[in-house]
Amino acid sequence: MLHFKQPAGTSRGIMTEKPTYLLKVWDERNPEIFGLGEAAVFPGLSPEADHRYEYKLIELLANIAIGRPTDLSRHSSIQFGIEQALRDFASGGRRRYFDSPFTQGERPIIINGLVWMGNYEEMHRRLDEKVDAGFKCVKLKIGAIDWREELKLISDIRRRYDADRLTIRVDANGGFSMDHVMPVLKQLADLQVHSIEQPIPAGNPDLMKFLCEVSPLPIALDEELIGVPTREERMQLLDYIRPQYIILKPALCGGFSGADEWIEAADAVGAGWWITSALESNVGLNAIAQYAGSLATTMPQGLGTGALFTNNFELPIRLQGEELTFLPDAEIDDAQFTSLDWKA
């Protein structure tokens, strides 16, 4: 269980802890070398997050032992975890998942600064801290307090920082209804907001298609991508809705292989995309950062969640201002993993 340093406000309530599972792959003849992955399940968001989740993990372990495949099409977080573990094992258990200028320490990843939900004063203070730290792109979680207060906050931000200095993204997590969303989109567009993630609840493709056609503000799909298991369905969904952007959380959209298919589908309809994390520990965040670093994109990514937990793991990723870097020569203390109570 990951424990937040301070309660994290989302449109689904306040979070103080989050479960996660680590997967370990090794050769019994040389157990000191092992691949590591994180099955980052997200209760309330991951469709597979129920009482049967651990049974699926047991099924996966049993099938690996006998060389039988496991259907993970409905278990995105486990797909994400096992892909990490296998990639890591194949590279010698060095926590290297993708080779790129990022993992060679030559090119950082630019990320957006995440401003968590809170009251007006809290969000104002958190935004100023991000700007002072050097962020030129911020993402505001909206939908937790009265919209008039949130609009006043964004208006104040834009008066202080023009669009050339600060890019503002907002994430509604499906927090608006169709009855109220159109004025919101117009007001945000007037304030030169970059985009809005998931303005209405997922599962309404006809309404989302309509919004993407008429909105004065670019719309990014997020939760809409969860639980779409096949390449064909992913292609069909984006071809139908035609969003301006999609947000890719590998733990929720089919692992790295699923993210690759979503990018292919987005490219086919001319949609932009960026990668973001889903409250993983540094194990999963390290792997996602390496994946993002292997892709040819300069758009700010959403990977600024590594310092949220009191009981995180130490891995060679560092955030300084808006730059996330990988330290290729850093030693990784595997004792932090070998000392865990593993279930075989």
Salt bridges, closest charged atoms under 4 A:
GLU17 OE1 - HIS3 ND1 3.59
ASP27 OD2 - ARG29 NH2 2.84
ASP50 OD2 - ARG52 NH2 2.74
GLU59 OE1 - LYS56 NZ 3.36
ASP88 OD2 - ARG95 NH1 2.39
ASP128 OD2 - HIS124 ND1 4.00
ASP128 OD1 - ARG160 NH2 2.69
GLU129 OE2 - ARG125 NH1 3.32
ASP146 OD2 - ARG148 NE 3.02
ASP156 OD2 - HIS124 NE2 3.94
ASP156 OD2 - LYS152 NZ 3.44
ASP156 OD1 - ARG159 NH2 2.15
ASP171 OD2 - LYS139 NZ 3.59
ASP171 OD2 - LYS141 NZ 3.05
ASP190 OD2 - LYS186 NZ 2.80
GLU197 OE2 - LYS139 NZ 3.22
GLU213 OE2 - LYS209 NZ 3.38
ASP222 OD2 - LYS249 NZ 2.64
GLU223 OE2 - ARG12 NH2 3.18
ASP239 OD1 - ARG242 NH2 2.59
GLU261 OE1 - ARG234 NH1 2.58
GLU264 OE2 - ARG231 NH2 2.50
GLU314 OE2 - ARG318 NH2 2.71
GLU322 OE2 - LYS136 NZ 2.58
ASP334 OD1 - ARG95 NH2 3.15
